[in-house]
Amino acid sequence: MKKKITLMIFCFTLLNSCAYISSYISEFRDNRAWNKTIAIDDISAYNNYIEAFPKGKYVTKAKLRIDNLFWEEAQNINTIQSYSDYIKRFPNGIYTDKANENIEELYWKKAQIKNTISSYKEYILLYPNGKYVQYAKSKIDDIMIDNMSQKVRRW
């Protein structure tokens, strides 16, 4: 009976040790994979880390870094499409509000470059409460007055 108890205690201790070692190895692999991931520092590396360690210690950091890298890419391209792609990928992302602001700015610049009634109306249609609505309305009035003045001169 004493041998059975001793054997049971030994087995229990061995199982605990194995669990501890397994946990240690798992954490070691997670840390090693994370260090490799941050050394590479690109979107695919972070996605690979998340795929390999879906419950890993650094999953939240990996997701945040992916958000940041996509944002940096959107800023480097600096187009309506690049910011729209960011918003589509990260509807609640860190930079979603800023992406929306940048899109409005780009639509406004586009309207100014075209400098037509239709371009300013498009801006107003897209951003009825936008930052430049009053200025767009003023530009429409100016263009209409200029057009009328030119017609009067020709007449």
C-alpha positions as CSV (number, residue, x, y, z in Angstrom):
1,M,0.0,0.0,0.0
2,K,2.8,2.3,0.9
3,K,4.4,1.6,-2.5
4,K,1.2,2.5,-4.3
5,I,0.9,5.8,-2.5
6,T,4.6,6.6,-3.2
7,L,4.1,5.7,-6.9
8,M,1.0,7.9,-7.0
9,I,2.8,10.8,-5.5
10,F,5.7,10.3,-7.9
11,C,3.3,10.2,-10.9
12,F,1.5,13.3,-9.7
13,T,4.8,15.1,-9.3
14,L,6.0,14.0,-12.7
15,L,2.8,15.1,-14.3
16,N,3.0,18.5,-12.6
17,S,6.6,18.8,-13.8
18,C,5.6,17.9,-17.3
19,A,2.9,20.5,-17.3
20,Y,5.3,23.2,-16.0
21,I,7.9,22.2,-18.6
22,S,5.3,22.2,-21.4
23,S,4.1,25.7,-20.3
24,Y,7.7,26.9,-20.2
25,I,8.4,25.6,-23.7
26,S,5.2,27.1,-25.0
27,E,6.1,30.5,-23.6
28,F,9.7,30.2,-24.9
29,R,8.4,29.5,-28.4
30,D,5.9,32.4,-28.2
31,N,8.7,34.8,-27.1
32,R,11.1,33.5,-29.8
33,A,8.4,33.8,-32.5
34,W,7.6,37.3,-31.3
35,N,11.2,38.4,-31.4
36,K,11.5,37.1,-35.0
37,T,8.3,38.9,-35.9
38,I,9.3,42.3,-34.6
39,A,12.7,41.9,-36.3
40,I,10.9,41.4,-39.7
41,D,8.3,44.0,-38.9
42,D,5.9,43.6,-41.7
43,I,2.2,42.8,-42.0
44,S,2.7,39.2,-43.2
45,A,5.0,38.5,-40.3
46,Y,2.5,39.8,-37.7
47,N,-0.3,37.8,-39.4
48,N,1.9,34.7,-39.3
49,Y,2.5,35.2,-35.6
50,I,-1.2,35.6,-34.9
51,E,-1.9,32.4,-37.0
52,A,0.7,30.4,-35.2
53,F,-0.1,31.7,-31.7
54,P,-3.8,32.7,-31.7
55,K,-3.7,32.9,-27.9
56,G,-0.2,34.1,-27.7
57,K,1.1,36.7,-25.3
58,Y,1.6,39.3,-28.1
59,V,-1.5,38.9,-30.2
60,T,-2.9,42.3,-29.2
61,K,0.4,44.0,-29.9
62,A,0.6,42.2,-33.3
63,K,-2.9,43.5,-34.2
64,L,-2.0,47.0,-33.2
65,R,1.2,46.9,-35.2
66,I,-0.8,45.6,-38.3
67,D,-3.2,48.6,-37.8
68,N,-0.2,51.0,-37.7
69,L,1.5,49.5,-40.7
70,F,-1.7,49.7,-42.8
71,W,-2.1,53.3,-41.7
72,E,1.5,54.2,-42.6
73,E,0.9,52.6,-46.0
74,A,-2.4,54.6,-46.5
75,Q,-0.5,57.8,-45.6
76,N,2.4,57.1,-48.0
77,I,-0.1,56.5,-50.8
78,N,-2.3,59.4,-49.7
79,T,-5.3,58.8,-51.9
80,I,-9.0,58.6,-51.3
81,Q,-8.7,54.9,-52.1
82,S,-5.9,54.2,-49.7
83,Y,-7.7,55.7,-46.8
84,S,-10.9,54.0,-47.8
85,D,-9.1,50.7,-47.9
86,Y,-7.8,51.4,-44.4
87,I,-11.3,52.1,-43.1
88,K,-12.6,49.0,-44.8
89,R,-10.0,46.9,-43.1
90,F,-10.2,48.6,-39.8
91,P,-13.6,50.1,-39.3
92,N,-12.8,50.7,-35.6
93,G,-9.1,51.2,-36.1
94,I,-6.9,53.6,-34.3
95,Y,-6.8,56.0,-37.3
96,T,-10.3,55.6,-38.7
97,D,-11.3,59.2,-37.7
98,K,-8.1,60.6,-39.2
99,A,-8.6,58.6,-42.4
100,N,-12.1,60.0,-42.7
101,E,-10.7,63.5,-42.2
102,N,-8.0,62.9,-44.8
103,I,-10.6,61.7,-47.3
104,E,-12.6,64.8,-46.8
105,E,-9.5,66.9,-47.4
106,L,-8.7,65.1,-50.6
107,Y,-12.2,65.5,-51.9
108,W,-12.0,69.2,-51.1
109,K,-8.6,69.5,-52.9
110,K,-10.1,67.6,-55.8
111,A,-13.0,70.1,-56.0
112,Q,-10.6,73.1,-55.8
113,I,-8.4,71.7,-58.6
114,K,-11.4,71.2,-60.9
115,N,-12.9,74.4,-59.7
116,T,-16.3,73.7,-61.3
117,I,-19.8,74.0,-60.0
118,S,-20.2,70.2,-60.2
119,S,-17.0,69.5,-58.3
120,Y,-18.1,71.8,-55.4
121,K,-21.6,70.3,-55.5
122,E,-20.1,66.8,-55.3
123,Y,-18.1,67.9,-52.2
124,I,-21.3,69.3,-50.6
125,L,-23.2,66.1,-51.4
126,L,-20.6,64.0,-49.8
127,Y,-20.0,66.2,-46.8
128,P,-23.2,68.2,-46.2
129,N,-21.8,69.2,-42.8
130,G,-18.2,69.3,-43.9
131,K,-15.4,71.7,-43.0
132,Y,-15.5,73.5,-46.3
133,V,-19.3,73.6,-47.1
134,Q,-19.6,77.3,-46.8
135,Y,-16.5,78.0,-48.9
136,A,-17.8,75.5,-51.5
137,K,-21.2,77.3,-51.7
138,S,-19.3,80.6,-52.0
139,K,-17.2,79.2,-54.8
140,I,-20.3,78.0,-56.6
141,D,-21.8,81.5,-56.3
142,D,-18.5,83.0,-57.6
143,I,-18.5,80.7,-60.6
144,M,-22.1,81.4,-61.4
145,I,-21.5,85.2,-61.2
146,D,-18.5,84.8,-63.5
147,N,-20.5,82.8,-66.0
148,M,-23.3,85.3,-66.0
149,S,-20.8,88.2,-66.4
150,Q,-19.2,86.5,-69.4
151,K,-22.6,86.0,-71.0
152,V,-23.5,89.6,-70.4
153,R,-20.3,90.8,-72.0
154,R,-20.9,88.6,-75.0
155,W,-24.4,89.9,-75.4
